[in-house]
Amino acid sequence: MTRTSPDHESPDDLPLGEGVLAKPSLRAEGLARRDALAPDVREEAARRLVRTLLALPELAGVGPIAGYWPLRSELDPRPALAALAERGHRIALPVVSEPSLVFRAWTPGTPLVRGPFGVEAPGPEAEVLHPRALLVPLARFDRACHRIGYGKGHYDRALAALERAGPVIAIGVAFSVQEAQTIPAEDHDRRLDLVVTEAEIVRAPHRAAGAAREA
């Protein structure tokens, strides 16, 4: 289901004119909301993510697909990644590197190594892939598919690098409680193409318009 209007507002949902100064409070509030979710809510969200991603037309036949290994209270995409791999997609996981992320091949059950920031990732022997779709973790999102990450800019740089070789679908993965009314966007911020939560699919305006024309 794709919705077009927000269903909640927060005191820290500041207007676009507040700019960068709004981002720290938006990020902190989103992470606090995410941290507060009960274990059963998290487990159900992970199960729903499997069904949602397998049904996404944007992922039909695309590959490779990059996921992420969950940190702290992030929505767990591992069951969905296993299901996508079973369907025949090549799966990659990000490795923190400079100047941007590197994506290495992963198959379910393959051992990982702990890298920078405590991120579990494939080892240096794993093949480097150039994904055409990315599952992107985040702190906050809005209905225009703007995103607040963790402040390091890793995914903005990675998407810019990957898109030099062709289009890449950027899919935010979040809980619905992480939605904000408005995210202040800067010139270097790359808008997501869609955001998937346990409750719905939110498509960026250009994607939603295209879907409406096809319908």
C-alpha positions, 0 to 999 in steps of 0.5 A: 500500500502506498500512502500520500499523507503523514499519520503523525507529527512530532514536536521536532518535525521542523520545517525545511527552512530550519535546515541542517540544525534540525537534523541532530534532533530529528535523528535522536528522536527517530533512534529513540522511537526505534529503540523503544519498540518491543521485540515482538514488533521487531520480529513481525516487522522482519517477517513482513519485510520478506513479503514486501521485498519479494513483491516489489516490482522494482526488485523483479529481476534486478541484481545484485542487491545490497543489504546490510547487517543490522546494528543496534535496533535497526529493522532486521533485513536478514530473513528478506536477504535470505529469501531474495538469495533463494529467489536467485538474486546475488546479495552483497553487504557493505564494507566500510571503506574510504572514500565510500562503501565497498559491497562484497558478495554474501550468501546466507550462512557465510561467516562474516568479520567485524569491521569499522564501527562494529559492522559485520561484513564479508572478508577481503576474499569475498568478490566485490559487486556493484549492486543495482539496488540498495537496502538503506538503513536510516534514522528518519524519513519523510514522505518525499523519501528524504532520509537522515542517516547516521551523519557519516555520508557513507550511503550518499557517497556510495550511491553517487559512485554506483550511479556513475555506472547506471541507475541504482534503486535506493530503498530505505528500510525503517519502522513506521515510527521513524517517519518525520513530517519533513526532512531538511534536504541539502544539495548532496543528499540523495533522495531515496526511491522508496521507503519500506516499513512494516506498515506500507511502501512510501514511493518518492514523488517521481516513482509514485507518478510513474506508477500512477501512469502505468496503472 
